[in-house]
Amino acid sequence: MMRIAIFADVQNAFYAAKHTFQGKLNYGRMLNDIKKDRELIRAFAYMTKRSDIDQSKFCGALVGMGYDVRSRDAKAKNKEGKTSYVKSSYEVMLAMDAVTMSEKVDTIVLITGDSAYLPLINFLKSRGCRVELIGFYDSTSNDLIKASDKYTVVPKDWIIMQNKKEEYEEEEDEYEDEEVVSDDLENIDEEGEQPAVAGQPTAFGMFE
């Protein structure tokens, strides 16, 4: 049986789902569909946490689904009486975890569209590890697609669609909610997001 490890870039997936489907990613269904009849060794979810927002329920939901949540704290900056939050990069953390896990699995599954992970994919393949990439059609780096052994476009049934009322409410909020749904868990909200950079969902940026 093929052994796999999954690495989900939560920030990147949030913006890609919003940009492509105007919806949110169903992490529970995604995990089950990726696994199928393969042996899941570990599943990781990477995100940024903010001190002014309680994200414990969101993280707890991910843990309940089977994810190992890995996070970095956003740094608060005050300018002219306004507080903004700068994302602390977790890309190096993800890369180090993936390299470590590559010695224990046959396949690494990356859920991201960020071209910053291209060197990681090339390194993993050089070590004899198969790399599968999962991303959104219009926000995944072509270089990542070409480098991976298999590329899968996120299907619509992995998406939680938002109604018009929810969309309006989100426009009124300075920080939107991130929703996680599992077949076994209630809907959980995580407040906080980062703006897309240059019109494309990305793992980098600043909370304004």
Secondary structure, 3 states (H helix, E strand, C coil): CCEEEEEEEHHHHHHHHHHHHCEEECHHHHHHHHHCCCEEEEEEEEEEECCCCCCHHHHHHHHHHCCEEEEEECEEEEECCEEEEECCCCHHHHHHHHHHHCCCCCEEEEECCCHHHHHHHHHHHHCCCEEEEEECCCCCCHHHHHHCCEEEECCHHHEEECCHHHHHHHHHCCCCEEEEEECCEEEEEEECCCCCECCECCCCCEEC
